[in-house]
Amino acid sequence: MTWIIEPRPWDDADGAALRTAQRAELDARYGTGDHEPGTPPSAADIDLFLVARDPLTGRPVGCGALRRLDRTTAEVKRMYVTPESRGSGVSTAILRALEAAAADRGWTTIRLETGPAQPDAMRFYQREGYREIPLFGAYIGSGLSVCYERTLDLSDSLG
């Protein structure tokens, strides 16, 4: 299936609903609302926010964002797919769209943080070519964080 994946403002109603659902799921998995080290993403520091929609129903099924860390590095934030859409390939489509947008901006490194209560996310990122790295930034010292990184091949985006 091909999803409609488009940039949306951070305060987009469908995007906000997806982020709220993600937060509720993570609160349940971790047993607390205090499971995010560092500053939560906001409209002020997110460079790109994507929402994926089912092309048949128009229903939002996932989202993901990029936050620039430095001249060549960005972090994936708020990557989420609704439970009923998991396993459909939409998560890979969102991630590839984020990577393509990063490459278009000349960013060569993508980092992200997930956690031990999200083994499905850890498996997904490993399968998609991300390698575990030492904790970085606000995640240093966190027992709730596992960090990953992938180096993009910008020659693929120049074609």
DSSP file (Angstrom, degrees, kcal/mol; ACC not computed):
  #  RESIDUE AA STRUCTURE BP1 BP2  ACC     N-H-->O    O-->H-N    N-H-->O    O-->H-N    TCO  KAPPA ALPHA  PHI   PSI    X-CA   Y-CA   Z-CA
    1    1 A M              0   0    0      0, 0.0     2,-0.5     0, 0.0    53,-0.0   0.000 360.0 360.0 360.0 147.0    0.0    0.0    0.0
    2    2 A T        -     0   0    0     91,-0.0     2,-0.2     2,-0.0    88,-0.1  -0.941 360.0-154.9-108.5 124.2    1.1    3.5   -0.6
    3    3 A W        -     0   0    0     -2,-0.5     2,-0.7    51,-0.1    51,-0.2  -0.576  21.1-115.0 -94.8 158.7    0.3    6.0    2.1
    4    4 A I  E     -A   53   0A   0     49,-2.2    49,-2.7    -2,-0.2     2,-0.5  -0.862  38.3-178.5 -89.5 115.0   -0.2    9.7    1.8
    5    5 A I  E     +A   52   0A   0     -2,-0.7    47,-0.2    47,-0.2    58,-0.0  -0.970  10.3 162.5-120.9 118.9    2.7   11.2    3.8
    6    6 A E  E     -A   51   0A   0     45,-2.2    45,-2.3    -2,-0.5     2,-0.1  -0.972  42.1-101.6-139.6 150.2    2.8   14.9    4.1
    7    7 A P  E     -A   50   0A   0      0, 0.0    43,-0.2     0, 0.0    41,-0.0  -0.455  43.4-179.4 -65.7 139.6    4.4   17.7    6.1
    8    8 A R        -     0   0    0     41,-2.9    41,-0.4    -2,-0.1     2,-0.0  -0.954  34.3 -94.0-136.0 155.2    2.0   19.2    8.6
    9    9 A P    >   -     0   0    0      0, 0.0     3,-2.1     0, 0.0     6,-0.2  -0.383  39.5-114.0 -64.4 151.2    2.3   22.0   11.2
   10   10 A W  T 3  S+     0   0    0      1,-0.3    40,-0.0    36,-0.1    33,-0.0   0.845 117.7  52.1 -55.6 -35.3    3.3   20.7   14.7
   11   11 A D  T 3  S+     0   0    0      4,-0.1    -1,-0.3     5,-0.0     5,-0.0   0.314  76.6 138.9 -89.2  10.1   -0.1   21.8   16.0
   12   12 A D    <>  -     0   0    0     -3,-2.1     4,-2.8     1,-0.1     5,-0.2  -0.299  58.7-129.3 -51.2 133.4   -2.1   20.0   13.3
   13   13 A A  H  > S+     0   0    0      1,-0.2     4,-2.1     2,-0.2     5,-0.1   0.889 106.3  46.8 -59.9 -43.0   -5.1   18.3   15.0
   14   14 A D  H  > S+     0   0    0      2,-0.2     4,-2.2     1,-0.2    -1,-0.2   0.909 113.7  48.7 -67.3 -40.4   -4.5   14.9   13.5
   15   15 A G  H  > S+     0   0    0      2,-0.2     4,-2.4     1,-0.2    -2,-0.2   0.912 110.7  50.5 -63.7 -42.4   -0.8   15.0   14.4
   16   16 A A  H  X S+     0   0    0     -4,-2.8     4,-2.1     1,-0.2    -1,-0.2   0.890 109.6  51.1 -62.7 -39.5   -1.6   16.2   18.0
   17   17 A A  H  X S+     0   0    0     -4,-2.1     4,-2.2    -5,-0.2    -1,-0.2   0.898 110.2  49.5 -65.2 -40.3   -4.1   13.3   18.3
   18   18 A L  H  X S+     0   0    0     -4,-2.2     4,-2.4     2,-0.2    -2,-0.2   0.920 111.4  48.7 -64.0 -43.4   -1.4   10.8   17.2
   19   19 A R  H  X S+     0   0    0     -4,-2.4     4,-2.5     1,-0.2    -2,-0.2   0.866 110.0  52.2 -65.7 -35.3    1.1   12.2   19.7
   20   20 A T  H  X S+     0   0    0     -4,-2.1     4,-2.3     2,-0.2    -1,-0.2   0.911 109.9  48.5 -65.4 -42.4   -1.5   12.0   22.5
   21   21 A A  H  X S+     0   0    0     -4,-2.2     4,-2.2     2,-0.2    -2,-0.2   0.902 111.3  50.6 -63.8 -40.9   -2.1    8.3   21.6
   22   22 A Q  H  X S+     0   0    0     -4,-2.4     4,-2.7     1,-0.2     5,-0.2   0.937 109.4  50.8 -61.0 -46.0    1.6    7.7   21.6
   23   23 A R  H  X S+     0   0    0     -4,-2.5     4,-2.8     1,-0.2    -2,-0.2   0.914 109.7  49.8 -60.0 -44.0    2.0    9.4   25.0
   24   24 A A  H  X S+     0   0    0     -4,-2.3     4,-1.9     1,-0.2    -1,-0.2   0.906 111.6  48.9 -62.3 -41.6   -0.8    7.3   26.5
   25   25 A E  H  X S+     0   0    0     -4,-2.2     4,-2.4     2,-0.2    -2,-0.2   0.924 113.5  45.9 -64.3 -43.8    0.7    4.1   25.2
   26   26 A L  H  X S+     0   0    0     -4,-2.7     4,-2.7     2,-0.2     6,-0.3   0.888 109.1  54.9 -68.5 -38.2    4.2    5.0   26.5
   27   27 A D  H  X>S+     0   0    0     -4,-2.8     4,-1.4    -5,-0.2     5,-0.8   0.914 111.7  45.7 -58.1 -41.9    2.7    6.0   29.9
   28   28 A A  H  <5S+     0   0    0     -4,-1.9    -2,-0.2    -5,-0.2    -1,-0.2   0.910 112.9  49.4 -68.3 -42.4    1.1    2.5   30.1
   29   29 A R  H  <5S+     0   0    0     -4,-2.4    -2,-0.2     1,-0.2    -1,-0.2   0.902 120.7  34.9 -64.2 -40.8    4.3    0.7   29.0
   30   30 A Y  H  <5S-     0   0    0     -4,-2.7    -1,-0.2     2,-0.3    -2,-0.2   0.590 101.6-129.4 -92.0 -11.6    6.5    2.5   31.5
   31   31 A G  T  <5S+     0   0    0     -4,-1.4     2,-0.3    -5,-0.3    -3,-0.2   0.673  80.8  65.5  73.5  15.8    4.0    2.8   34.3
   32   32 A T  S   <S-     0   0    0     -5,-0.8    -2,-0.3    -6,-0.3    -1,-0.2  -0.982  77.3-129.5-160.3 158.0    4.6    6.5   34.6
   33   33 A G  S    S+     0   0    0     -2,-0.3     2,-0.9     1,-0.2     3,-0.2   0.461  95.2  80.8 -88.7  -2.3    4.3    9.8   32.8
   34   34 A D        +     0   0    0      1,-0.2    -1,-0.2    -7,-0.1    -7,-0.0  -0.651  54.2 111.1-106.0  74.6    7.9   10.6   33.5
   35   35 A H        +     0   0    0     -2,-0.9    -1,-0.2     1,-0.1    -2,-0.0   0.194  50.0  87.6-131.7  14.9    9.7    8.6   30.9
   36   36 A E        -     0   0    0     -3,-0.2    -1,-0.1     2,-0.1     2,-0.1  -0.888  59.9-155.5-123.0 103.4   11.2   11.2   28.5
   37   37 A P        +     0   0    0      0, 0.0   102,-0.1     0, 0.0   101,-0.1  -0.420  61.3  13.2 -67.6 148.7   14.6   12.6   29.4
   38   38 A G  S    S-     0   0    0    100,-0.2    -2,-0.1    -2,-0.1    99,-0.0  -0.233 109.5 -27.4  85.1-173.0   15.3   16.1   28.0
   39   39 A T        -     0   0    0      1,-0.1     3,-0.1    -2,-0.0    99,-0.1  -0.674  63.5-123.5 -84.0 123.7   13.1   18.7   26.4
   40   40 A P        -     0   0    0      0, 0.0    -1,-0.1     0, 0.0    -2,-0.0  -0.331  39.0 -95.7 -61.3 149.0   10.0   17.4   24.7
   41   41 A P        +     0   0    0      0, 0.0     2,-0.3     0, 0.0    26,-0.0  -0.285  50.1 174.5 -65.5 153.4    9.7   18.4   21.1
   42   42 A S    >>  -     0   0    0     -3,-0.1     3,-1.2     1,-0.0     4,-1.1  -0.912  49.7 -90.8-148.7 173.0    7.7   21.5   20.2
   43   43 A A  T 34 S+     0   0    0     -2,-0.3     3,-0.1     1,-0.3   -33,-0.1   0.799 121.9  61.5 -58.6 -28.1    6.8   23.7   17.3
   44   44 A A  T 34 S+     0   0    0      1,-0.2    -1,-0.3     3,-0.0     0, 0.0   0.741 116.2  26.0 -73.1 -23.3    9.8   25.9   18.2
   45   45 A D  T <4 S+     0   0    0     -3,-1.2     2,-0.5    22,-0.0    23,-0.3   0.345  94.3  98.0-127.6   8.6   12.4   23.1   17.7
   46   46 A I     <  -     0   0    0     -4,-1.1    21,-0.2    21,-0.1     3,-0.1  -0.873  46.5-169.8 -98.7 126.7   11.0   20.6   15.2
   47   47 A D  S    S+     0   0    0     19,-2.4     2,-0.3    -2,-0.5    20,-0.2   0.764  73.8  11.2 -84.6 -27.3   12.2   21.1   11.7
   48   48 A L  E     - B   0  66A   0     18,-1.3    18,-2.4     2,-0.0     2,-0.4  -0.972  57.8-171.0-154.4 134.9    9.7   18.8   10.0
   49   49 A F  E     - B   0  65A   0    -41,-0.4   -41,-2.9    -2,-0.3     2,-0.4  -0.990  13.2-166.5-129.4 123.2    6.6   16.9   11.2
   50   50 A L  E     -AB   7  64A   0     14,-3.3    14,-1.7    -2,-0.4     2,-0.4  -0.867   6.8-164.3-111.6 142.1    5.0   14.3    8.9
   51   51 A V  E     -AB   6  63A   0    -45,-2.3   -45,-2.2    -2,-0.4     2,-0.4  -0.993  10.7-149.9-122.5 132.0    1.6   12.7    9.1
   52   52 A A  E     -AB   5  62A   0     10,-2.9     9,-3.0    -2,-0.4    10,-1.2  -0.831  14.5-167.8-101.4 138.9    0.8    9.5    7.2
   53   53 A R  E     -AB   4  60A   0    -49,-2.7   -49,-2.2    -2,-0.4     6,-0.1  -0.938  29.4-110.3-125.8 147.9   -2.8    8.9    6.1
   54   54 A D     >  -     0   0    0      5,-2.6     4,-2.9    -2,-0.3     5,-0.2  -0.644  28.0-142.5 -69.8 125.7   -4.5    5.8    4.7
   55   55 A P  T  4 S+     0   0    0      0, 0.0    -1,-0.1     0, 0.0   -52,-0.1   0.747  96.2  49.0 -68.2 -21.6   -5.2    6.7    1.0
   56   56 A L  T  4 S+     0   0    0      1,-0.1    -2,-0.0     3,-0.1    -3,-0.0   0.863 127.9  19.4 -83.8 -37.9   -8.6    5.0    1.0
   57   57 A T  T  4 S-     0   0    0      2,-0.1    -1,-0.1    -3,-0.0     0, 0.0   0.644  89.3-131.9-107.5 -18.9  -10.1    6.5    4.2
   58   58 A G     <  +     0   0    0     -4,-2.9     3,-0.0     1,-0.3    -2,-0.0   0.466  56.3 148.8  77.0   0.8   -7.9    9.6    4.7
   59   59 A R        -     0   0    0     -5,-0.2    -5,-2.6    -6,-0.1    -1,-0.3  -0.461  54.5-112.8 -70.5 135.1   -7.5    8.5    8.3
   60   60 A P  E     +B   53   0A   0      0, 0.0    -7,-0.3     0, 0.0    -1,-0.1  -0.517  39.9 169.9 -68.5 132.1   -4.2    9.5   10.0
   61   61 A V  E     -     0   0A   0     -9,-3.0    21,-2.3     1,-0.3     2,-0.3   0.475  56.0  -6.9-123.0  -7.7   -2.2    6.3   10.8
   62   62 A G  E     -BC  52  81A   0    -10,-1.2   -10,-2.9    19,-0.2    -1,-0.3  -0.987  50.9-161.6-175.9 169.6    1.2    7.5   11.9
   63   63 A C  E     +BC  51  80A   0     17,-2.7    17,-2.5    -2,-0.3     2,-0.3  -0.967   5.3 178.7-155.8 168.4    3.6   10.4   12.3
   64   64 A G  E     -B   50   0A   0    -14,-1.7   -14,-3.3    -2,-0.3     2,-0.3  -0.934   9.2-158.3-170.8 155.3    7.2   11.3   12.8
   65   65 A A  E     -BC  49  77A   0     12,-2.4    12,-2.2    -2,-0.3     2,-0.4  -0.910  10.9-137.2-138.8 163.0    9.4   14.4   13.2
   66   66 A L  E     -BC  48  76A   0    -18,-2.4   -19,-2.4    -2,-0.3   -18,-1.3  -0.989  11.6-170.3-123.2 134.2   12.9   15.6   12.8
   67   67 A R  E     - C   0  75A   0      8,-2.4     8,-3.0    -2,-0.4     2,-0.2  -0.991  26.0-127.6-120.5 121.3   14.7   17.9   15.2
   68   68 A R  E     + C   0  74A   0     -2,-0.5     6,-0.3   -23,-0.3     3,-0.1  -0.499  25.8 179.8 -70.7 131.9   18.1   19.3   14.0
   69   69 A L        -     0   0    0      4,-3.1     2,-0.2     1,-0.3     5,-0.2   0.792  64.0 -26.4 -99.7 -39.1   20.9   18.6   16.5
   70   70 A D  S    S-     0   0    0      3,-1.7     3,-0.4     0, 0.0    -1,-0.3  -0.844  89.4 -58.9-157.4-167.2   23.8   20.2   14.6
   71   71 A R  S    S+     0   0    0     -2,-0.2     3,-0.0     1,-0.2    -3,-0.0   0.786 133.0  16.4 -57.6 -31.2   25.0   21.1   11.1
   72   72 A T  S    S+     0   0    0     35,-0.1    37,-2.3    36,-0.1    36,-1.2   0.356 113.4  77.4-124.7   3.8   24.8   17.5    9.9
   73   73 A T  E     + d   0 109A   0     -3,-0.4    -4,-3.1    34,-0.2    -3,-1.7  -0.949  46.1 178.0-127.8 137.5   22.8   15.6   12.5
   74   74 A A  E     -Cd  68 110A   0     35,-2.3    37,-2.7    -2,-0.4     2,-0.4  -0.925  19.6-136.2-130.0 158.5   19.0   15.3   13.1
   75   75 A E  E     -Cd  67 111A   0     -8,-3.0    -8,-2.4    -2,-0.3     2,-0.4  -0.944  16.7-127.3-116.4 135.3   17.0   13.3   15.7
   76   76 A V  E     -Cd  66 112A   0     35,-2.7    37,-0.5    -2,-0.4     2,-0.3  -0.672  35.0-177.5 -76.7 130.5   13.8   11.4   14.9
   77   77 A K  E     +C   65   0A   0    -12,-2.2   -12,-2.4    -2,-0.4    35,-0.0  -0.952  53.8   8.4-129.7 150.3   11.1   12.4   17.4
   78   78 A R  E     +     0   0A   0     -2,-0.3     2,-0.6     1,-0.2    -1,-0.1   0.790  68.7 173.7  52.7  38.4    7.5   11.3   17.9
   79   79 A M  E     +     0   0A   0    -15,-0.2     2,-0.3    -3,-0.1   -15,-0.2  -0.664  16.3 155.8 -73.1 120.5    7.7    8.3   15.5
   80   80 A Y  E     -C   63   0A   0    -17,-2.5   -17,-2.7    -2,-0.6     2,-0.4  -0.993  29.2-171.3-153.8 140.1    4.3    6.6   16.0
   81   81 A V  E     -C   62   0A   0     -2,-0.3   -19,-0.2   -19,-0.2     5,-0.1  -0.998  37.4-106.6-130.9 136.2    2.0    4.3   14.2
   82   82 A T    >>  -     0   0    0    -21,-2.3     3,-1.9    -2,-0.4     4,-0.7  -0.285  33.1-115.4 -59.6 144.8   -1.5    3.4   15.3
   83   83 A P  G >4 S+     0   0    0      0, 0.0     3,-1.0     0, 0.0    -1,-0.1   0.855 114.5  54.5 -52.5 -40.1   -1.7   -0.2   16.7
   84   84 A E  G 34 S+     0   0    0      1,-0.2    -2,-0.1     3,-0.0   -23,-0.0   0.660 109.2  49.1 -71.6 -13.4   -4.1   -1.3   13.9
   85   85 A S  G X4>S+     0   0    0     -3,-1.9     3,-1.5   -24,-0.2     5,-0.5   0.472  82.9 115.6-102.0  -3.7   -1.7   -0.1   11.2
   86   86 A R  T <<5S+     0   0    0     -3,-1.0    -4,-0.0    -4,-0.7     0, 0.0  -0.390  75.1  27.5 -67.8 143.3    1.4   -1.7   12.6
   87   87 A G  T 3 5S+     0   0    0     -2,-0.1    -1,-0.2     1,-0.0    -2,-0.0   0.431  94.3 100.3  86.2  -0.5    2.9   -4.4   10.4
   88   88 A S  T < 5S-     0   0    0     -3,-1.5    -2,-0.1     0, 0.0    -4,-0.0   0.596  97.4-108.8 -92.8 -12.0    1.6   -2.7    7.3
   89   89 A G  T  >5S+     0   0    0     -4,-0.2     4,-2.0     3,-0.0     5,-0.1   0.348  87.5 116.7  99.8  -5.4    4.8   -1.0    6.3
   90   90 A V  H  ><S+     0   0    0     -5,-0.5     4,-2.5     1,-0.2     5,-0.2   0.857  72.0  57.2 -66.7 -33.2    3.7    2.5    7.1
   91   91 A S  H  > S+     0   0    0     -6,-0.2     4,-2.5     1,-0.2    -1,-0.2   0.919 108.1  46.9 -63.5 -41.4    6.4    2.9    9.8
   92   92 A T  H  > S+     0   0    0      2,-0.2     4,-2.7     1,-0.2    -1,-0.2   0.899 111.1  52.4 -64.8 -39.9    9.1    2.1    7.2
   93   93 A A  H  X S+     0   0    0     -4,-2.0     4,-2.0     2,-0.2    -2,-0.2   0.911 111.1  46.4 -63.4 -42.2    7.5    4.6    4.8
   94   94 A I  H  X S+     0   0    0     -4,-2.5     4,-2.4     2,-0.2    -2,-0.2   0.939 113.2  49.2 -64.4 -46.4    7.4    7.4    7.4
   95   95 A L  H  X S+     0   0    0     -4,-2.5     4,-2.6     1,-0.2    -2,-0.2   0.915 111.5  48.7 -61.1 -43.4   11.0    6.6    8.4
   96   96 A R  H  X S+     0   0    0     -4,-2.7     4,-2.6     1,-0.2    -1,-0.2   0.877 110.1  52.2 -64.7 -36.8   12.2    6.7    4.8
   97   97 A A  H  X S+     0   0    0     -4,-2.0     4,-2.1    -5,-0.2    -1,-0.2   0.900 110.4  48.2 -65.7 -39.8   10.4   10.0    4.2
   98   98 A L  H  X S+     0   0    0     -4,-2.4     4,-2.3     2,-0.2    -2,-0.2   0.924 112.5  48.7 -63.8 -44.3   12.1   11.5    7.3
   99   99 A E  H  X S+     0   0    0     -4,-2.6     4,-2.7     2,-0.2    -2,-0.2   0.905 110.6  50.6 -62.8 -41.5   15.5   10.2    6.0
  100  100 A A  H  X S+     0   0    0     -4,-2.6     4,-2.4     1,-0.2    -1,-0.2   0.907 110.6  49.3 -63.5 -41.1   14.8   11.6    2.5
  101  101 A A  H  X S+     0   0    0     -4,-2.1     4,-1.1     2,-0.2    -1,-0.2   0.895 111.2  49.8 -64.8 -39.2   13.9   15.0    4.0
  102  102 A A  H ><>S+     0   0    0     -4,-2.3     5,-2.6     2,-0.2     3,-0.6   0.936 111.0  49.0 -63.4 -45.9   17.1   14.9    6.1
  103  103 A A  H ><5S+     0   0    0     -4,-2.7     3,-1.7     1,-0.2    -2,-0.2   0.892 106.2  56.7 -61.5 -39.8   19.2   14.1    3.1
  104  104 A D  H 3<5S+     0   0    0     -4,-2.4    -1,-0.2     1,-0.3    -2,-0.2   0.794 107.6  49.4 -60.6 -27.7   17.6   16.9    1.1
  105  105 A R  T <<5S-     0   0    0     -4,-1.1    -1,-0.3    -3,-0.6    -2,-0.2   0.436 121.3-110.2 -90.1  -0.4   18.8   19.2    3.9
  106  106 A G  T < 5 +     0   0    0     -3,-1.7     2,-0.5     1,-0.3    -3,-0.2   0.620  68.2 147.6  81.9  13.0   22.3   17.8    3.7
  107  107 A W      < -     0   0    0     -5,-2.6    -1,-0.3    -6,-0.2   -34,-0.2  -0.717  24.7-176.2 -83.8 127.4   22.0   16.1    7.1
  108  108 A T        +     0   0    0    -36,-1.2    44,-3.4    -2,-0.5     2,-0.4   0.595  59.9  57.7-102.3 -13.5   24.1   12.9    7.0
  109  109 A T  E     -dE  73 151A   0    -37,-2.3   -35,-2.3    42,-0.2     2,-0.5  -0.974  57.2-167.3-127.1 131.7   23.4   11.4   10.4
  110  110 A I  E     -dE  74 150A   0     40,-2.8    40,-2.4    -2,-0.4     2,-0.3  -0.971  12.5-179.0-115.4 127.9   20.1   10.4   11.9
  111  111 A R  E     +dE  75 149A   0    -37,-2.7   -35,-2.7    -2,-0.5     2,-0.3  -0.814   2.0 175.4-118.4 162.2   19.9    9.6   15.6
  112  112 A L  E     -dE  76 148A   0     36,-1.9    36,-2.3    -2,-0.3     2,-0.4  -0.986  20.0-139.0-160.5 162.8   17.0    8.6   17.8
  113  113 A E  E     + E   0 147A   0    -37,-0.5    34,-0.2    -2,-0.3     2,-0.2  -0.989  27.0 154.3-127.6 136.4   16.1    7.5   21.3
  114  114 A T  E     - E   0 146A   0     32,-2.8    32,-2.4    -2,-0.4    -2,-0.0  -0.638  30.8-118.6-136.5-162.1   13.7    4.8   22.3
  115  115 A G    >   -     0   0    0     30,-0.3     3,-2.0    -2,-0.2     7,-0.2  -0.944  23.2-101.8-148.0 168.1   13.6    2.7   25.5
  116  116 A P  T 3  S+     0   0    0      0, 0.0    29,-0.1     0, 0.0    28,-0.1   0.697 115.8  62.2 -64.7 -20.1   13.7   -0.8   26.9
  117  117 A A  T 3  S+     0   0    0      1,-0.2     3,-0.1    27,-0.2    27,-0.0   0.334  97.5  64.3 -85.0   8.7    9.9   -1.0   27.3
  118  118 A Q    X>  +     0   0    0     -3,-2.0     4,-2.1     1,-0.1     3,-0.5  -0.455  54.2 152.4-126.3  58.7    9.7   -0.7   23.5
  119  119 A P  H 3> S+     0   0    0      0, 0.0     4,-2.4     0, 0.0     5,-0.2   0.814  74.4  59.2 -61.4 -29.0   11.4   -3.9   22.2
  120  120 A D  H 3> S+     0   0    0      2,-0.2     4,-2.1     1,-0.2     5,-0.1   0.904 107.0  46.2 -64.6 -40.8    9.2   -3.7   19.1
  121  121 A A  H <> S+     0   0    0     -3,-0.5     4,-2.7     2,-0.2     5,-0.2   0.903 110.9  52.6 -67.2 -41.3   10.7   -0.2   18.3
  122  122 A M  H  X S+     0   0    0     -4,-2.1     4,-2.1    -7,-0.2    -2,-0.2   0.929 111.1  46.6 -60.9 -44.9   14.2   -1.4   19.0
  123  123 A R  H  X S+     0   0    0     -4,-2.4     4,-2.6     2,-0.2    -1,-0.2   0.909 111.5  52.9 -62.6 -42.0   13.8   -4.4   16.6
  124  124 A F  H  X S+     0   0    0     -4,-2.1     4,-1.8     2,-0.2    -2,-0.2   0.947 110.4  45.2 -59.4 -51.3   12.3   -2.1   14.0
  125  125 A Y  H  <>S+     0   0    0     -4,-2.7     5,-2.6     1,-0.2    -1,-0.2   0.895 113.4  50.2 -64.1 -39.5   15.2    0.4   14.0
  126  126 A Q  H ><5S+     0   0    0     -4,-2.1     3,-1.6    -5,-0.2    -1,-0.2   0.928 110.4  50.2 -62.3 -43.9   17.8   -2.4   13.9
  127  127 A R  H 3<5S+     0   0    0     -4,-2.6    -1,-0.2     1,-0.3    -2,-0.2   0.833 106.8  56.3 -62.1 -32.1   16.0   -3.9   11.0
  128  128 A E  T 3<5S-     0   0    0     -4,-1.8    -1,-0.3    -5,-0.2    -2,-0.2   0.280 128.8 -92.6 -88.2  11.0   16.0   -0.6    9.2
  129  129 A G  T < 5S+     0   0    0     -3,-1.6     2,-0.3     1,-0.3    -3,-0.2   0.587  79.1 138.0  95.7  10.6   19.7   -0.2    9.5
  130  130 A Y      < -     0   0    0     -5,-2.6     2,-0.4    -6,-0.2    -1,-0.3  -0.701  38.1-151.2 -89.2 142.0   20.2    1.7   12.7
  131  131 A R  E     -F  149   0A   0     18,-2.7    18,-1.8    -2,-0.3     2,-0.1  -0.894  23.4-105.5-114.1 144.3   22.9    0.7   15.0
  132  132 A E  E     -F  148   0A   0     -2,-0.4    16,-0.3    16,-0.2     3,-0.0  -0.427  43.3-178.1 -66.8 138.3   22.9    1.1   18.8
  133  133 A I  E     -F  147   0A   0     14,-2.3    14,-0.6    -2,-0.1     3,-0.1  -0.831  35.8 -78.3-129.0 166.5   25.1    3.9   20.0
  134  134 A P        -     0   0    0      0, 0.0     6,-0.1     0, 0.0    -1,-0.1  -0.320  65.1 -84.4 -61.1 152.2   26.1    5.3   23.4
  135  135 A L        -     0   0    0      4,-0.1     2,-0.3    10,-0.1     5,-0.1  -0.285  54.4-160.8 -56.8 143.2   23.5    7.6   25.0
  136  136 A F    >   -     0   0    0     -3,-0.1     3,-2.2     4,-0.1     4,-0.2  -0.870  40.7 -17.1-128.3 160.6   23.8   11.1   23.7
  137  137 A G  G >  S-     0   0    0     -2,-0.3     3,-1.6     1,-0.3   -99,-0.1  -0.133 129.7  -0.9  52.4-132.9   22.6   14.6   24.8
  138  138 A A  G 3  S+     0   0    0      1,-0.3    -1,-0.3  -101,-0.1  -100,-0.2   0.616 128.1  67.3 -65.3 -13.0   19.8   14.6   27.4
  139  139 A Y  G X   +     0   0    0     -3,-2.2     3,-2.5  -102,-0.1    -1,-0.3   0.621  68.5 117.3 -85.7 -12.9   19.7   10.8   27.4
  140  140 A I  T <  S+     0   0    0     -3,-1.6     3,-0.1     1,-0.3    -4,-0.1  -0.355  86.1  12.8 -58.2 126.6   23.2   10.4   28.9
  141  141 A G  T 3  S+     0   0    0      1,-0.3     2,-0.4    -2,-0.1    -1,-0.3   0.387  93.7 135.4  87.5  -2.9   22.7    8.6   32.3
  142  142 A S    X   -     0   0    0     -3,-2.5     3,-0.7     1,-0.1    -1,-0.3  -0.651  43.0-162.2 -82.4 129.5   19.1    7.6   31.6
  143  143 A G  T 3  S+     0   0    0     -2,-0.4    -1,-0.1     1,-0.2    -3,-0.0   0.486  91.3  59.1 -82.0  -3.7   18.1    4.1   32.5
  144  144 A L  T 3  S+     0   0    0     -5,-0.1     2,-0.4   -29,-0.1   -27,-0.2   0.290  92.7  86.6-105.9   8.6   15.0    4.5   30.3
  145  145 A S    <   +     0   0    0     -3,-0.7     2,-0.4    -6,-0.2   -30,-0.3  -0.887  41.8 177.5-120.4 143.2   16.9    5.2   27.0
  146  146 A V  E     -E  114   0A   0    -32,-2.4   -32,-2.8    -2,-0.4     2,-0.3  -0.987  23.5-153.6-133.0 128.6   18.4    3.2   24.2
  147  147 A C  E     -EF 113 133A   0    -14,-0.6   -14,-2.3    -2,-0.4     2,-0.3  -0.797  11.6-173.9-112.8 149.6   19.9    5.3   21.4
  148  148 A Y  E     -EF 112 132A   0    -36,-2.3   -36,-1.9    -2,-0.3     2,-0.3  -0.897   2.5-166.6-135.2 161.8   20.5    4.5   17.7
  149  149 A E  E     -EF 111 131A   0    -18,-1.8   -18,-2.7    -2,-0.3     2,-0.4  -0.996   5.7-170.5-150.1 149.4   22.1    6.1   14.7
  150  150 A R  E     -E  110   0A   0    -40,-2.4   -40,-2.8    -2,-0.3     2,-0.5  -0.991  18.4-139.6-140.8 135.9   22.2    5.7   10.9
  151  151 A T  E     -E  109   0A   0     -2,-0.4     2,-0.2   -42,-0.2   -42,-0.2  -0.839  24.4-137.0 -93.6 127.9   24.5    7.4    8.5
  152  152 A L        -     0   0    0    -44,-3.4     2,-0.9    -2,-0.5     3,-0.1  -0.590   5.6-133.5 -85.9 145.2   22.7    8.5    5.3
  153  153 A D    >>  -     0   0    0     -2,-0.2     3,-1.5     1,-0.2     4,-0.5  -0.847  18.7-168.6 -95.0  99.7   24.2    8.0    1.9
  154  154 A L  H >> S+     0   0    0     -2,-0.9     3,-0.7     1,-0.3     4,-0.7   0.715  79.3  72.1 -66.2 -19.5   23.6   11.4    0.3
  155  155 A S  H >> S+     0   0    0      1,-0.2     4,-0.6     2,-0.2     3,-0.6   0.820  91.4  59.8 -65.2 -27.7   24.5   10.1   -3.2
  156  156 A D  H <4 S+     0   0    0     -3,-1.5     3,-0.4     1,-0.2    -1,-0.2   0.826 104.9  48.5 -67.3 -29.8   21.3    8.1   -3.1
  157  157 A S  H << S+     0   0    0     -3,-0.7    -1,-0.2    -4,-0.5    -2,-0.2   0.563 102.6  62.7 -87.8  -7.4   19.3   11.3   -2.8
  158  158 A L  H <<        0   0    0     -4,-0.7    -1,-0.2    -3,-0.6    -2,-0.2   0.640 360.0 360.0 -88.6 -15.3   21.2   13.1   -5.6
  159  159 A G     <        0   0    0     -4,-0.6    -1,-0.2    -3,-0.4    -2,-0.1   0.437 360.0 360.0 -57.1 360.0   20.0   10.7   -8.3
